[in-house]
Amino acid sequence: MKTGLISAAKLRYSITAMCADLGYEVSKTCHFPGAPADGKKPACSVFVGRDGWELFKDHRAGESYDGPALLARILGISEGDGCRKFIEMSGLVKPLDAQNTGKGNAAKRRKPAPAPKAVSEAKAKVPVAPPFDYRLLSPCELDADEVEAVATTRNVSVRAVEWLMRWGVIHAVTLSPDLKLPIPREARPFKAWALHTSDWQSFRIRAFAGLIPGFDGHYHKSLTPSGASCSSPVWIGCEDATRVLVVEGEGDAVGAAEIIRREKSADGLAVVVMFSSSLSIPPYFLHRFSGRRVRIIPHIGDTKRAGEIAAAKWAATLKPFAGDIQIFNLTGLRMPDGQAVEDVGDLAQVRDEILKSLGGVTTW
């Protein structure tokens, strides 16, 4: 089986979509396949591996599968047949029986694959989770008070928040009692703001002030509702940008907007927001970096160096695509209160003379 054909199928057919077509739900709260959900630890999840491809994680067995391997496991067929079936289900090619209709090709026709094992009645009844409907969040534009609240909390100017609003990537949301969230019902409805992709397929939510209340005295700095995703990066800026600034987290997106305002560097610049250092840049997103100059500003100061490791991983992923890649070093910089600068949000607060001495954070 040609790997190029399998790669093309993976790009157009996600693991979640494949499982939905087979009648399964893949979520952190649903045990897959067929085991009862006990509501404690997740039995399965889908994540992006270090090579940029989607993987299915079976937490009970401690094993991971790509789409074709998972399909082979579910249907009880060989991995080779799993690859062929996955390509067919992706719509990339027609099924073999539909292709072999010409005369004189009988000798070349493949024998039909053995019938897949029957899916048990218990598995067939597992409900398929529909895509998260972002309208349940009642998104709306930030009003003047909410803009001021974000600006105050992030220590930036109102104009920085308004810049994000112009690109349509930040909205006010309401966390209602009906949503599945790690927030006590008595604390809802809870007003917050979300940074999101243009189609709302990936987003993260933060409180206007302080933290989001959780259970047992715990609080959340940010969250994504159950059934939703934050795996896709957010592109902020013009599509024909020559420079791309990569930052981590919705807080750093606001900080980057403030630095752009101070350096007057919006022309020809786009900001890409990765929601976590644990995420990889998805394959379908890589072409957007083609030929562009890229600068990555990682989080530092973590004893595990998660932000710096992520920056190196992203740079390696982008190397075949980007025209030039830099990782910006924040080491040694201080905020006005003397604390070390550890991310873009902190960098947005440094004095003008320090910002100027860096030679242009967003104007390289």
N, C-alpha and C positions, 0 to 999 in steps of 0.2 A: 504494500500500500504506500503510495507516494506521500511523504510527509507534508509536501506543499498543499496537497488537497485536504489533508486533515487540518492543517493550520487555517486554511481558508474557511473550513466548516466551523472551526472553533470561534472564529471572528464573528460569524453571523448567527451562531446558535449557542446560547448560553446554557449552562447546566440547569439553572432554575427553569428555563423555558422547556428544556428536554424533559425534566421531571414532571412538569405540569402537563405536558402532552401524554405522559405515561400514567397520569392520575395520582401523582405523589405531591406532597408538600415538602418543601425544604425551608426550614426556619429554625431559629435557635431554640424554639419552644416545642417543636414537634419531633418526636423520635422517628427515625427513618431507617429502614422501612419496616413498618408493622409493629414495632415495639410500643407499649403504652407510654404515654407522656406522663412523667411523674412530677413535672414542674420544677425540678431541681436543676440538674446540670443539662446543658444542651447535648443532644445525641449527635447532631450533625450541623454543619455550616458550610457555606461556600465562601471561599476567599481567593485572592489573587496571589499566586506563588511568586517566588523570586525571579522566575523566568518570564513573568508577565502574563501567564495563562491562568485561567480559572481552575480551581481545584475543589473537589468535594471532600470534606473531612468527616470521617466516621469516628467520633470521639470514643465510642464504646470499644471499637477494635484498635483504635490508634493508627488507622491507615488513611491514606489520601488517594484519590483517584481523579484523573482528568475525565472529560466528558465521555470519550469512547470506552475507556476502561470501566467507568461506572455503568454505562449502558450494557456492556457485556455482563457485568455482575448481576444487574437487575433481571436481564432476560435469560441468564444462564447459558450464554453462548461463548464461543472463543473470542479472544481479544481481536483477532483479525476480522471476524464477522462483526464484532462490536464496532470496529472502525468503519466498515462498509455501511452498516446500518446507521451509524451516527451521521455519515456524510449524506445518506439518503434523506434522513429526517431533517437535516438542515436545509434541504431544498437545493443544495448545490448541484446535485445530479439527479436524474430520474432513477427510480428503482430498476434493478437489473432486468426484471421481467418486462418492464416498459421499454427498455432499450433494445432488447433482443427480439425485435419484431420483423426484421428484414429477412428475406429468403437467402439461403445459402450460408447462413451463419450458425447453423445448428452445431457444427463441430466446435465452434469457438465459444458457445454459450457456457456459462458457469452452471454447475449444478446448484439447485436452490439450497439455501442454507437450511439447516434443520429447524423445525418449528420451535419457537421460544417456549420455555416452560410457562405453564399457566400461572398467572398472577393470582395469589390467594384472595379469597373473598374479603378477608380482613384488610389486606393491602388495598384492594380496589376501593374500599370505602373511605380511605384516608382523604380528607377534603383538600382541595387545591387552594392555596392562599392566593387571592387576587392581588394585583399590584397595589401598593399603598396609594390611597387617594389623598393627595396633599390638600385637597379642598376641605378635608376634615379639620385642618388646622385654621381654617378661616383666614387665609393670608390677606393682608392689606398693606397699603403703603404706610410707612412710619409717619406719624404726625409730628408736629414741631417739638412737643414734649418728649416723644420717644427718640427722636434724633438727638436731642440734647442729652438724654439719658445714656445713649450709647457712647456719645462723644465724651461725656464726663467719666463714665466707667472706664473707658479705654484711654483716657488722658490725651485725646486728640481734638482737633477742631471740628466744628459742625460741618464745614465744607468737605472734610474727608469722608464723613458718612454720606453726605449728599452725592459725592462722586460715585460711591457704590450704588446708591439709589438710581442714578442716571443709567447705569448699566443693567439695572433690573435684577440684581443678585441678592438683595437684602430686603426682607419684608418683616412686618410684625405678624405674629401668630398667636393663637389662643390654644392652650393645652386644656382640652375639655375633659370632664369626668368619663366620657365614653371611650377615650383613647386608651390603648394598652401601654401604660407608662410606669416607670418606677417612681411614681409620685403619689403620695397619699391623696385620696379623693377629696378630703377636707381642705387640701391646699389648692384645689382647682375650682373654677377655671383659673389658669395661670397665664399671664401675658408675658411674652418673650419675643426674641427676634431670631430669625433664621438666615443663614447664608446658604445659597442653593445654586444648583445648575439651572440653566434656562428652562429645562423641562421638569424640574423638581424631582428628577430621578435620584438625586444625591443631595443631601442637605444635613446641616447640623444646627442645633438650637441652643441659644444662650439666654440667660436672664438679663433683663435691662439693668438690674443692679444686684450685686451679690451673687449668690449661687441658687441653683434650683433645688428645692427641698426634696429629700428622699425618705426612705423608711429607716427606722431605728436610729434616728439622729444623723444619718448620712446625708451628704449634699452632693450635687452634681455640678461640675463646672460647665459641662455641655452634654447634650444627649441627642440621640436619634430614635424616634419611636419604633417599637417592635413592628417588623414587617417592612420598614423603610430601609434605605441604604445611605451610606456616606462614602462608598468606595470609589466613585468617579470624581476626578478633579473638577474644580470650578475655573472656567476661563473668564477673566474679567478684562475687557479692553477690546480694541479693534482686531479683526481677524487678519489684517495685513501687517500686523506689528513686526518690526524687525528685531526687537528685544523682548525677551520673556523672563520675568522675575518669578521664581518658584519659591513659595513660602509654605509654612506648615500651620494649619489651623485657622479658624475663622477670626480669632483675635489678631493674628498676624496679618490677615487681609485688611483689617481696619488700620493697623499700624502702617502697612505698605501704602495705603491710600493717603495717609498723613505725610509720609516722606515724599510721595509723588507731588503732593500739594506744595510742600516746602521747596522742593527742587524744581518745580514747574516742568516736570518731565513726562507728562501724559502722552505727548505725541510719539507715535511709533512704539509704544510700550504696552504690553499685556501682562497681567498678573495671573499666575496659575496657583490655585490653593489646593494643597493636599491636606485632607482632614486629619491624617495621623501619620506618624513616622513608621507605623507598622504596615502601611499600604504601599503597593507597587503601582507604577504608572501603567494603566491598562493598555494592551496592544492597540486597541482601536483609537486611542488618544495620541499615540506617538507621532503620527503624521503631522500633527499641528505644530510640532517643533522643527519641522524640516527646514534646514538652511538658516535658522534663526540663531541669534546670539542669546545664550541662556545663562542666567546667574541664579544660583541656588543659595538661599540664606537659611541655614539650619538652626535649630535650637541647640544651645550648648549649656554646659553646667550640670547636666545629668550624669550621675556617677556611672551609669551604664552606657553613656554616650549614644543613646538611641537616635537622637536627631542627627548627629554627625555620621553615624553609620547609614542612616536612611539617605542622607545627601549623597554619600559616595555610591550607594546603590542606584539612586535615581540618575546620577551622572553617568554611570556605566550603561544604564539602559538607554539613555538619550544619545550616547556617543555616536552611534551609526546614523543618527538623524540630524542632530543640531549642527550648525555651522561652527559654533564655538561654545564651550562650557566652562564656567567658573563656579567655584564654591567660595562664597564670601566669608571671611573670618571675622567674627565678632570679639575674639579674645582680647582682653585688656581694655575694652571700652567701659566707661562708667556713665551712669545717669546722674542728673543734678544732685540727687540725694546720696551719691557715693556708692550705690549698689551696682553690681556688675550687670552689664547688658547681656542678656541671655537669649533674646529673640528679637524679631522685627518690631513687636509691640514696644519693647524696651528701647530699641534704637530710635523709634519715633519720638522719644522724649529727650534725647540728648540735646545739648546746646547747639546753636547754629554754627559756632566756630568748630566744634567737633565734627558736625555733619559735613561741613565744607572741607575739613582736613582729610576726609575719606576719599575725596576726588570724585564724588558722585556715586551714591548708592544705586540710583536708578537711571543714571545717564552714561553708563559705560559704553 
